[in-house]
Amino acid sequence: MEKSRKTRILSGISLTFATVLWGLNYVAQQEGSKHLDPFTFNMLRMWIAAVFILPIILYLNHKDFKKLSFWTEDDNIKETVLGGIITGLVLISGLTCQQTGIRYTSVGKAGFLSSLSIIFVPLISILEGKKVRLYQWLGIFFSLLGAAILSFNDFNGINIGDLFMIATAFFIALHIMTAGHFNKRVDSIKFSFFRFLFAGFFSFIIFMIFEDLTWATLSLVWKPVLFSGIFGSCVAFTLMALSQRNLDNVSTSIIMSLESVFSLLSGWIILGQKLSGREILGSAILFTAVMAMQVYGGLKARKEKVND
């Protein structure tokens, strides 16, 4: 197997695992929202992620350069920090809309409306002058179809929570685009550190003005907050950063749409929520669409390389 094809497949697997963690993280977010305001939860989540990724950076630098330092001579410090500021702001905007919107709409509608990010990504790509291939459009169509079957029990109109979730989808798409831009130019792990750091800082500003936190409240939700910070943020977003070095933004967005499937499965396994035939069908369509697009994309890239 060619190195480039193998790398793409491994990147797809890594991003899929990150999506599993985000699906599980819905349980943590739901528990956290019962006691913490959105900016408070996200501030803690992002800063925990930054704390846990810092020793990884120091370890890797010590392993490669035999010294305990954060920066190396190969780092583009300005672009790494700038990427963290821009992407951190976009990320926290999306997470806050998600954490707020889930309070006012059904989980099913929230899952489907969040999946609209796979429409926003190609639209933004087209505005940037990039080409979206036919097989990717087909992947988008069947992913949305699967998400719709999976998520909708009924539809009773648009409310404020739905609008927040649509905004979430837009910010997810924008986050995929901005993260994809910087991940290919700077060290992905250091970029993730600054993304977490600044996302937490932006949340901290709003937290100080409008929200409150006590030790008594934190003692009730420290487990979901810790899970969200370590696994739902540090591990998942870092895997996303590393994967995006070898995946295009459209492929990234379609794989990430699997989040709705894994959130459903986590509800079934952890919370004991039963799966209906409709939910199983929607999950199967969505999962098949994502996997088929990845396999076809890999084969097409291989064929094009041979022809060249």
Summary of the structure (lengths in Angstrom):
residues: 308
radius of gyration: 19.3
end to end distance: 17.5
largest distance: 64.5
contacts: 1092
relative contact order: 0.21
helix: 81%
strand: 0%
